[in-house]
C-alpha cells in the first residue's frame, strides 16, 4: 500500500506538520509513504525522525519581487490559484505533466492533498484515489460556479462566473495539450474522491447556506503542539494576552505599539516568526516577551484572557477551542473569511482598515471586559470537550485504510 502526500500552495509550516501527522499514522497502518512538498528543506525545522521518501512538489515558485507585490484579489477559491499557473496553459500543462510523472515514480495507490489542487487535477486521469484534506477554505463547496469568497457582496457572483470561465478555458487548453478529457466546470478540477474537512462548523469560512447543498463531515482541527521549552504567565497580573501578528501586515505596527504601551498589570506573550533574535530582545519589556518561533500553547491556554491575531486558522482555532475570545486583524481574504466565521458565532471581533493605537487599546479593553463573547467561547469549549486533536490523525488514517486500501499491495 503506497500513499503520496502532497503540499503545493502556501508558506505556512503547518502544512508540513499536518502531513507529518497523517504520514506517521498511515505508516503505522502499513502504508509506504512518499511526500511531495513545496519546500522540502523546511522539514529540517521539525525535530521528528521519519523514513519517508521526499520529493520537490511541482509548483510555480514566485520569485520576482514585482510578481510578489502585484495585487491579486480573487473572487473564488479557483481564482486564488491564478498566481500559481492557472492563467498560463503551457505552465499548467507542465505542472500537470510533472505531477503525473511523480505519481508514476512513487507508484502510489492514493493521493492525499493538503493545499495541493493541481495534484488533485492531475490525478483525475490516473487510477489514484484522490483525497483532499485541510481547512474549510481549501475544501470549498463545489458548486457551479464556485461560491464567491466575499459572499457578503452581491456583485461578486456575476463577476466570479466570468473569471471562472476564463480559468476553465486555461485548464482545458492545458488538458488538451496532454490529450486529456476536458472539464465542464472548474468545480470538476477540484473534486476529490473524498474530503476530510479538518475543522468544525463554527470555523467554516463559508456560511451554512453555501455549504448545505454540499454537506460534508467536519472531523475537527488538526492541532500539532509545538516543541520547545514551556512558557509560563507571570504571577499577580490582571490581564494575560497572547498575540500572533505577522510583520508587514497593515495592522502590525500599531498593534505592536499598542501592546508595548500596556501597563505592568498586563502580561503579553507576542509571537512573530519573521523577527530576528535581536529584534525580539529589543522589543521585549518587563511585561512583554517576544518570540520568533512557535511555542507550546498548552501551558498558556487555561489562564489566557484574549488572543490577538491576524485570523491565522491554526493558533486562533486552538485558542477559541479553549474558551479564549479572539480579536482579529485579517490581512488577506482567507483570514477575513475565517474572522467572519468567528464573528458569526460570537466568538470574537475583527478590525479592518486603518486604526490608531488609541482605537486598538479601547477595543482590547472592551474585549477583556465583554462577557457575551467570553461566554460563547466557553460554551464552544464545553461543546467540543470530547474532541482530542492528538487522536485525529489516527482516525483519518484508519478511515483511509478501511476505504482505500488496494486489493493487493504493489511491490
C-alpha positions in Angstrom: 0.0 0.0 0.0 1.5 3.3 -1.1 0.4 6.8 -0.4 1.7 10.1 -1.8 1.1 13.1 0.5 1.3 16.4 -1.3 1.6 20.1 -0.4 1.7 22.6 -3.2 0.4 26.0 -2.0 1.2 28.4 0.8 4.1 29.2 3.0 2.9 28.2 6.5 4.8 25.3 8.0 1.6 24.0 9.4 1.1 22.3 6.0 4.1 20.1 6.7 3.1 19.5 10.3 -0.3 18.2 9.2 1.1 15.9 6.6 3.7 14.5 9.0 1.0 13.7 11.5 -1.1 11.9 8.8 2.0 10.2 7.3 3.1 8.8 10.7 -0.5 7.5 11.4 -0.7 5.9 7.9 2.8 4.3 8.4 1.5 2.5 11.5 -1.3 1.2 9.3 1.2 -0.4 7.0 1.3 2.2 4.2 4.6 3.1 2.5 4.8 6.9 2.4 6.2 9.4 -0.1 5.8 13.1 0.3 5.9 15.9 -2.3 6.5 19.2 -0.6 6.5 22.8 -1.9 9.5 23.4 0.4 11.3 20.1 1.2 14.1 21.9 3.1 11.5 23.1 5.7 11.4 19.5 7.0 14.6 20.3 8.8 12.7 22.7 11.1 10.8 19.7 12.6 12.6 17.6 15.2 10.8 14.4 14.0 12.5 11.4 12.6 11.0 9.8 9.5 11.8 7.3 6.8 9.6 8.7 4.1 10.7 9.4 0.6 10.6 13.2 0.0 10.3 15.0 -3.4 10.0 18.5 -4.6 6.3 19.2 -5.4 5.7 20.6 -8.9 4.6 24.2 -8.3 5.2 27.7 -9.5 7.9 29.4 -7.4 7.1 33.1 -7.2 10.5 34.7 -7.0 10.2 38.0 -8.9 9.6 40.9 -6.4 7.2 42.6 -8.8 5.2 39.4 -9.2 5.0 39.0 -5.4 3.7 42.6 -4.8 1.2 42.6 -7.7 -2.3 43.0 -6.3 -4.4 39.8 -6.5 -8.0 39.9 -5.3 -9.6 36.5 -6.0 -13.4 36.2 -6.2 -13.4 32.5 -5.7 -11.1 29.7 -4.5 -10.0 28.8 -8.0 -9.1 32.4 -8.7 -6.7 32.2 -5.8 -4.7 29.8 -7.9 -4.1 32.3 -10.8 -0.6 33.3 -9.5 0.2 29.6 -9.3 -0.1 28.9 -13.0 -3.9 28.9 -13.7 -3.6 31.8 -16.1 -0.9 30.1 -18.3 -1.9 27.0 -20.2 1.6 26.0 -21.1 2.8 26.3 -17.4 -0.3 24.5 -16.1 0.4 21.7 -18.7 3.9 21.3 -17.4 2.7 21.2 -13.8 0.1 18.6 -14.5 2.6 16.5 -16.5 5.1 16.7 -13.7 2.6 15.5 -11.2 1.7 12.6 -13.4 5.4 11.6 -13.7 5.7 11.9 -9.9 2.6 9.6 -9.5 4.3 7.0 -11.7 7.7 7.4 -9.9 6.2 6.8 -6.5 3.8 4.0 -7.7 1.2 5.4 -5.3 -2.3 3.9 -4.8 -3.7 7.1 -3.2 -3.0 10.8 -3.3 -3.5 12.8 -0.1 -3.5 16.5 -1.0 -3.2 19.3 1.6 -3.4 22.5 -0.3 -2.4 20.7 -3.5 -5.2 21.4 -6.0 -3.0 20.8 -9.1 -2.2 17.4 -7.8 -5.9 16.6 -7.5 -6.4 17.9 -11.0 -3.6 15.8 -12.4 -4.7 12.6 -10.6 -8.2 12.8 -12.3 -6.6 11.0 -15.3 -4.9 8.2 -13.2 -6.0 5.2 -11.1 -5.1 7.1 -7.9 -7.8 7.7 -5.4 -7.9 11.5 -4.7 -8.2 12.5 -1.0 -8.3 16.2 -0.1 -7.5 17.1 3.4 -7.4 20.6 5.0 -9.3 23.6 6.4 -12.7 24.7 5.2 -11.1 27.3 2.9 -9.2 24.7 0.9 -12.2 22.4 0.8 -14.8 24.8 -0.7 -18.4 23.8 -1.6 -18.1 22.5 -5.2 -21.0 24.4 -6.8 -21.0 25.7 -10.4 -19.9 28.4 -10.3 -17.9 28.1 -7.1 -19.2 30.4 -4.4 -17.7 33.8 -4.0 -15.1 34.3 -1.3 -16.7 37.7 -0.5 -20.1 36.2 -0.1 -21.4 39.2 1.7 -21.1 41.2 -1.6 -23.9 40.6 -4.1 -21.9 41.8 -7.1 -19.2 39.1 -6.6 -21.3 36.3 -8.1 -21.7 37.6 -11.7 -18.0 38.8 -11.8 -16.8 35.4 -10.4 -18.7 33.4 -13.0 -16.9 35.2 -15.9 -13.5 34.7 -14.3 -14.1 31.1 -13.6 -15.0 30.5 -17.3 -11.6 32.1 -18.2 -9.8 29.7 -15.8 -11.8 26.7 -17.2 -10.5 27.6 -20.7 -7.0 27.7 -19.4 -7.4 24.3 -17.7 -8.9 22.7 -20.8 -6.2 24.1 -23.0 -3.6 22.5 -20.7 -5.6 19.2 -20.7 -5.8 19.2 -24.5 -2.1 19.6 -24.8 -1.8 16.3 -22.8 -4.6 14.6 -24.7 -6.8 14.5 -21.6 -10.5 14.8 -21.3 -11.8 18.4 -20.9 -13.7 19.6 -17.9 -17.2 21.0 -17.8 -16.6 23.3 -14.8 -13.8 24.4 -12.5 -15.5 22.5 -9.7 -14.6 19.3 -11.5 -10.9 20.3 -11.3 -11.1 20.5 -7.5 -13.3 17.5 -6.9 -11.7 14.6 -5.0 -12.9 11.2 -4.2 -13.1 12.1 -0.5 -12.8 15.2 1.6 -11.6 15.4 5.1 -12.6 18.8 6.4 -10.3 19.3 9.4 -12.4 21.9 11.3 -15.7 22.3 12.9 -18.8 24.2 11.6 -18.2 27.2 13.8 -14.9 27.8 12.0 -16.2 27.3 8.4 -15.0 30.0 6.1 -18.2 29.5 4.1 -21.6 30.3 5.8 -24.0 27.4 6.3 -26.3 28.3 3.4 -23.4 27.9 1.0 -22.3 24.6 2.5 -25.8 23.0 2.9 -26.1 21.8 -0.7 -22.7 20.1 -0.5 -22.8 18.5 3.0 -19.5 17.3 4.4 -18.5 15.8 7.7 -16.4 18.0 10.0 -13.6 16.0 11.5 -12.2 18.7 13.8 -9.0 20.7 13.6 -5.5 19.1 13.3 -3.6 20.9 16.1 0.0 20.0 16.4 1.7 21.1 19.6 4.9 23.0 19.1 8.0 21.5 20.7 10.3 23.5 22.9 10.5 24.9 26.4 7.2 25.7 28.1 6.5 29.4 28.8 4.5 30.5 31.8 2.5 33.5 32.6 3.7 36.0 35.2 2.1 35.8 38.6 0.0 38.6 40.0 -1.1 40.3 36.8 -4.6 41.4 35.8 -4.7 40.5 32.1 -2.9 37.9 30.0 -2.8 38.4 26.3 -1.4 36.0 23.6 -0.6 37.8 20.3 0.3 36.4 16.9 0.6 39.2 14.4 2.7 38.8 11.3 5.2 41.6 10.5 4.4 43.6 7.3 0.6 43.3 7.6 -1.3 46.6 7.8 -2.2 46.2 11.5 1.3 45.1 12.6 3.0 48.3 13.7 0.0 49.9 15.6 -0.7 46.6 17.2 2.9 46.2 18.3 3.0 49.7 19.7 -0.3 49.3 21.5 0.8 46.1 23.2 4.1 47.8 24.2 2.2 50.6 25.8 0.3 48.4 28.2 1.0 48.8 31.9 2.6 46.2 34.2 -0.8 44.8 35.1 -0.8 43.2 31.6 1.3 40.2 30.7 1.9 39.9 26.9 3.4 37.0 25.0 4.0 38.0 21.4 4.9 35.6 18.6 6.2 37.0 15.3 8.0 34.3 13.1 9.9 36.9 10.9 11.6 38.7 13.8 15.3 38.2 14.3 16.6 37.3 17.8 18.0 40.8 18.2 14.6 42.4 17.4 12.9 40.1 19.9 15.3 41.2 22.6 14.9 44.9 21.6 11.1 44.8 21.7 10.9 42.9 25.0 9.7 44.6 28.1 9.1 43.6 31.7 5.5 42.8 30.8 6.1 41.6 27.2 8.0 38.7 25.9 8.7 38.3 22.2 9.4 35.1 20.3 10.2 34.4 16.7 9.3 30.7 16.8 6.2 28.6 17.7 6.0 27.9 21.4 3.9 25.2 23.3 0.5 26.7 23.8 -1.0 24.2 26.3 0.6 25.8 29.4 -0.8 29.2 28.4 -4.4 28.4 27.4 -6.1 27.9 30.8 -5.2 31.4 32.1 -5.2 33.4 28.8 -7.8 36.2 28.7 -7.5 37.2 25.0 -5.9 36.2 21.7 -4.9 38.8 19.2 -4.1 37.5 15.7 -4.5 38.1 12.0 -7.1 35.4 12.0 -4.5 32.7 11.5 -6.5 29.5 11.4 -4.2 27.3 13.5 -3.5 29.4 16.6 -6.9 31.1 16.5 -8.8 27.8 16.4 -6.6 26.4 19.2 -7.3 29.4 21.4 -11.0 29.6 20.7 -11.4 25.8 21.3 -10.1 26.5 24.8 -12.6 29.2 25.6 -10.4 32.3 24.7 -12.1 35.2 22.8 -10.2 36.4 19.7 -9.5 39.9 18.4 -8.5 39.6 14.8 -6.9 41.9 12.1 -7.2 39.9 8.9 -4.6 40.7 6.2 -6.0 38.6 3.3 -9.2 37.1 2.1 -8.8 33.6 3.8 -8.2 35.3 7.2 -11.1 37.7 6.6 -13.5 34.8 5.9 -12.2 32.9 9.0 -12.6 36.0 11.2 -16.2 36.5 9.9 -16.9 32.9 10.8 -15.9 33.5 14.4 -17.9 36.8 14.5 -21.0 35.0 13.2 -20.8 32.7 16.2 -20.0 35.5 18.7 -16.5 34.0 19.4 -14.5 37.2 18.6 -14.4 40.5 16.8 -12.4 41.8 13.8 -11.0 45.1 12.8 -10.3 46.1 9.2 -8.9 49.2 7.7 -6.8 51.8 9.5 -7.0 52.4 13.2 -4.9 54.3 15.8 -3.1 52.9 18.8 -5.8 54.5 21.0 -8.6 52.8 19.0 -6.8 49.5 19.4 -6.3 49.9 23.2 -10.0 50.8 23.5 -11.0 47.6 21.7 -8.6 45.5 23.7 -10.0 46.8 27.0 -13.6 46.2 25.6 -12.8 42.6 24.7 -11.2 42.0 28.1 -14.5 43.1 29.8 -17.0 41.8 27.3 -18.9 38.9 28.8 -21.1 37.5 26.0 -18.1 36.7 23.7 -16.3 35.0 26.7 -19.5 33.0 27.5 -19.8 31.9 23.8 -16.2 30.8 23.8 -16.6 28.8 27.0 -19.7 27.2 25.6 -17.8 26.2 22.4 -15.0 24.7 24.6 -17.6 22.7 26.5 -19.4 21.6 23.3 -16.1 20.1 22.0 -14.6 18.9 25.3 -14.8 15.4 23.9 -12.5 16.2 21.0 -8.9 15.1 21.2 -6.8 16.5 18.3 -4.0 14.1 19.1 -6.2 11.1 18.0 -7.5 12.7 14.8 -4.6 11.6 12.5 -5.2 8.0 13.6 -8.9 8.4 13.0 -8.3 9.7 9.5 -5.6 7.0 8.8 -8.0 4.2 9.9 -10.8 5.5 7.6 -8.4 5.8 4.7 -7.1 2.2 5.3 -10.6 0.9 5.6 -12.0 2.6 2.4 -9.0 2.9 0.1 -6.6 0.0 0.7 -5.9 -1.6 -2.6 -6.9 -5.2 -3.1 -3.3 -6.1 -3.4 -0.1 -4.4 -2.4 2.1 -3.0 -5.2 5.6 -4.4 -4.9 
